[in-house]
Amino acid sequence: MQKLLIKKNLAKEATSQAIGELRGKQKSEEKAHAQLLAEAQEIKAKLGAEETIVEFVEKVQMEELCSITKENCGRAPKQFGIKTG
């Protein structure tokens, strides 16, 4: 079974070289993970400190609204909750 797994590259023989490569790869992955975590925490801190409110306002002329709906133009303000005046 062990030879079959090695032949299919599903396993490696536990030599000191293979173990060293595996440990090096694990350390590299841990370092990359720690760096990503530090960056994420830095962004979180910046976002937590900011008090930004984003508000979108779109102004539409009544003529444009009527041309969009094309029917029931008289009811457009009520239909879309638009205050005219």
LOTIVEX-86790 format. One line per field, with one value per residue (C-alpha): residue number from 1; residue in three letters; x, y, z. Coordinates in steps of 0.02 Angstrom, whole numbers. Example, Ala and Ser with C-alpha at 12.3 -4.5 7.8 and 13.67 -1.06 7.14 Angstrom:
BEGIN
pos: [1,2]
code: [ALA,SER]
east: [615,684]
north: [-225,-53]
up: [390,357]
END
This chain:
BEGIN
pos: [1,2,3,4,5,6,7,8,9,10,11,12,13,14,15,16,17,18,19,20,21,22,23,24,25,26,27,28,29,30,31,32,33,34,35,36,37,38,39,40,41,42,43,44,45,46,47,48,49,50,51,52,53,54,55,56,57,58,59,60,61,62,63,64,65,66,67,68,69,70,71,72,73,74,75,76,77,78,79,80,81,82,83,84,85]
code: [MET,GLN,LYS,LEU,LEU,ILE,LYS,LYS,ASN,LEU,ALA,LYS,GLU,ALA,THR,SER,GLN,ALA,ILE,GLY,GLU,LEU,ARG,GLY,LYS,GLN,LYS,SER,GLU,GLU,LYS,ALA,HIS,ALA,GLN,LEU,LEU,ALA,GLU,ALA,GLN,GLU,ILE,LYS,ALA,LYS,LEU,GLY,ALA,GLU,GLU,THR,ILE,VAL,GLU,PHE,VAL,GLU,LYS,VAL,GLN,MET,GLU,GLU,LEU,CYS,SER,ILE,THR,LYS,GLU,ASN,CYS,GLY,ARG,ALA,PRO,LYS,GLN,PHE,GLY,ILE,LYS,THR,GLY]
east: [0,139,230,68,39,218,206,46,128,-2,133,319,448,487,668,752,755,567,530,638,549,380,430,498,337,233,337,318,128,120,219,106,-49,19,55,-122,-195,-93,-149,-331,-319,-240,-383,-510,-433,-437,-617,-667,-591,-680,-856,-909,-1089,-1122,-1284,-1340,-1461,-1524,-1620,-1739,-1838,-2024,-2011,-1878,-1984,-2135,-2033,-1970,-2141,-2236,-2399,-2493,-2381,-2501,-2481,-2292,-2257,-2373,-2312,-2130,-2153,-2088,-2128,-2160,-2169]
north: [0,121,93,118,288,342,288,389,540,534,512,540,435,507,554,694,798,775,817,973,1029,1002,1102,1243,1247,1251,1396,1491,1466,1520,1677,1721,1689,1800,1939,1930,1931,2084,2176,2131,2191,2355,2384,2340,2467,2603,2566,2562,2734,2815,2876,2889,2894,2867,2936,2918,3045,3041,3187,3151,3282,3250,3248,3111,3012,3027,2975,2824,2766,2830,2778,2848,3000,3089,2953,2943,3050,2944,2781,2816,2914,3076,3243,3375,3557]
up: [0,47,-118,-215,-134,-168,-351,-374,-288,-150,-19,4,91,262,230,325,165,136,318,306,148,231,385,276,176,336,407,244,246,429,390,243,350,490,365,293,468,516,360,393,573,513,390,524,642,508,463,646,675,528,543,364,309,126,58,-122,-190,-368,-436,-577,-671,-684,-875,-867,-746,-859,-1010,-914,-858,-1012,-936,-790,-789,-674,-542,-555,-400,-292,-370,-334,-172,-248,-171,-300,-267]
END
